Amino acid sequence: MDDPKQADTRPVRTLIVDDEPLAIERLQLLCAREPMIDLVGTASDGAAALRLVEGLEPEVVLLDISMPELDGMDVARALAGRPHRPAVIFVTAFDSFAVEAFDLAALDYLLKPVAPDRLSRAFERVIARRGAQPAPGTGGTGGYVDEFWVPHRAELIRIAAADIDRIQAERDYMRLHVGQRSYLLHQTISTLEERLDPARFIRLHRSTIVRRDRIKALRHDGGGVWWADLGEGEEVRIGRTYLDAAKAMTGR
């Protein structure tokens, strides 16, 4: 009997969407060299893309952002309302749309010119997620984000979720603390909490999420307030709403 947990390694049915013929040609060449990819079609505008998604049922759309009339963001929003929508990997020359792209639950964000190894890594993630969620991009058990792209100065920084020590809300932004550095991400804390694996992260306060393995101890100050000790003199106050979940870590 086959192992039900065995990875599904079928080539990924893929649609390319870009209004520039040379950009489509370059992606076609990259896809042709990648055995993980089954290229099923191309579209040169957003309206055609939506029609082809309906007819071809791709698993992934390689989607440009800057297109006339119906742009890539519009296409992604239209796909978001479908019950079995394909995963979206944005392919663009612009880095300024990354935050909005991930707000739309994009699987990845590739900057042109796309490097072959970068494309391969993106599709490795697609294959790894098969069977872990009901359908690409719809969420479900196992469908948690494992990396973020965050704006930093003149570039986009890739941050692995596993490297984030804690997350602190700052008005409309979340500050991701990674070692001695931190980065701002435009996202609500509730949305971020839903996207993070609860086996790795725990919310301790209405404005704080912490990576579980950073917590060294839980401390009661005698005045009705509990604190999570993160080591090296760093502590996070535990809100009453989240105290039971924090204590559950200790088996209590």
N, C-alpha and C positions, 0 to 999 in steps of 0.2 A: 504493500500500500504506500502511495506517495505521502510524503510528509506534508501536511497542510500548511506548515510554516515555511516550506521551501520557497525561495524567492522566485517570482515570476519574471523570467528573463526574456520574454518576447520583445521584439523590437517595438519601439514606441511610435504609434501612429501620430505623425506630426504635420502641421500646417504652417507654412511661412506666410506672414503678412507684412508687406512693405511696399511703399509707393515708388521706390527707386529700383529700377531693373538691375543695376549693378549690385545693389545690396542683396537682392533676391538671389542673383547668380552666385555671389560669394557664399551665402548661407547654403545654397544647394550643394556647392562643392564640399563645404565642411560636413554637411549631413551625409553626403555620399560616401565619405571616408569613415563614417562612424557606424559600426555594425549595430549599435543600440537604437538607431533611428530608422524608421520606415517613413519616408517622406511621401505623403499622400496627395499633396497639392500646394499651390501658392495662390495668393490673392494680392492685388495691388491697391485695394482700398478697403475701408472698414465695412461698407455695405456688402461687398462681395465676400469678405471674410465671414460675416454672420451667415450668409447663405451656404457657404461651403462647410462651415461647422455643422449646420443642420444636415447636410447631405452626406458628408464624409465621416462625421463623428470621430474627429481626431482626439487623441488623449492629451496632446500638448499643442499649444499655439505659440509659435515664435513671433512675437508681436512688436512691430515698430510703434513708436508713440506719435511722432510728428508726421501726420498725414492730413491732407485736405478734407474738409467736411467732417466725416466721422473719424476722429483720431483714435489712437490706441487706447486711451483712457475710456473713451466712449464705448469702444468695443468690449473692453474688460467689464465695464458696468453692465452692458447688455447681457454678457455671458453670465454674470453673477446671479441673475434671476432664473437661470435654467437649472432644472433638477440634476442633470448629469453633465455639468459643464466641464470643458477641458481645463487642464492646468494652464496657466498663463506664465510664459517666460518673456519678459520685456527685453527687446533688443534695440538699443537706441544710442545715438551719439551724445545724448544729453544726460548729465548726472542730476539735474535739478528736480526730476520727477520721482526720485527713489522713494521718498517718504510716502507720497500719494500712491505709488505703485504697491507698496506693501500694505497700505491701508485697504487696498482692493484684494488682498490675499494673494498677491503674485508669488509664484514659486521661486522665481529668481529674477535678477536684473543684470543683464549683460551689456557692457559698453562696447560700442563699435570702435575699431575693428575687433571682432570676437576672436579670441585665441582658441585654437582647437582643444587644448586641455581644459579650458574654462567651460566650453560647450559640453565636453565629456563629463565633467563633474556635475553639471546641471542635470544631465540625463541619468547619471548614476543615482542621483537623489530621487528622480521620478520612479525609477525601477525599485529602489529601496523602499519607497512608500506604498507600493502596490500591496494590497491586502491589509494595510495598516489603517485604512480609512474607507468609508463607503464608496467614495468617488473622488477623483482629483479635485482638490480645492474646496470640498464640502465639509471638511472637518471630520470629527469622529475619533474613536479611540486610536491613539498612536499618531494622530495627525498634528503633532505639535511642531512649532517652528524651532529650527535648530541653529538659525543664524539671523543676523540683522545687518542691513546696510544703513549706516547713519552718516549724515553730512558732517564733514569736519574740515573747516577751512576751504580749500579749493578742490577737495576730493571726497570720495565716498569710502568709508572704512567698513570692512567686513568684520563683524564681531560674532564669534560663536556664542550661542546661548550658554554653553557649558563654561565659558570664561567669565560670565557676569557674576560678580560677587553679590551685589544687591542693586535694587532699583528704587529710586526716590522720586516721588511726584513733585514737580515744580510748575504750578499753574497748569498750562495746557501741554506741558512737556514732561517726559520721563527722563531722569538722569540715570544712565547706565554706568555703574561703577565697575571698572575692570582694572584690578590691581591698583596702581597709583594714579590712573587716569580715569576720566569720565567723559561721557558723550551724551548729547541731548537728542531725544527721539520724539517726534510729534505723534503722540498716541495717548489714549486714555489708559489709566491703570487697570480698569476693568477689562478692556479689550486685551491688554497685554497679559493679564493674568490668565485669560482664556486661551491664549496662544502658547503659553509656556507649560511644559510638562510638570504636572503637580508632583510627580515622583522626584523631581529635581528642585522645584521651587515652592516656597510657601509664603503666603501673604500674612504678615504679622501686624499690619496697621493699615488704615485706610489709605495711607500714602507710602507704604513700604512693602516691597517684596524682597525676599532673601533666598539665596541659594542654600538649600538645606544643609549641605556638608560644610558650610561656613559657620554654622551655629555650634559653639563649643559647650554652652551651658545655658540654662534658664535660671534667672535669679529673681527672687521676690524681695522688694525693698522694705517690707514691713508696713508700708502705707497703702497697700492695696494695688500697687503697680508692679507688673512683671516686666522683666527686661531679657532680651536675648543677647548673650555675650558672643561676639564674633571674633574675639581674640585681639591681642595687641591694643587693648584699651578701648576697643570700639564696641558700642552697645546700641541696640535698637529697642525702643519701647514697644511693647506688645499691646495692641488695642484689645479691649474687652471682647469685642465681637470675634476676635481671632484667637483668643486665649485657649479655648478648648482644642482647636486644631494644633496649636503649638504644644500643648501638654500631651496630645496623642502621640507626638514623636517619641516621648519617653515611655510610652506604654501605659500611661495613666488616663 
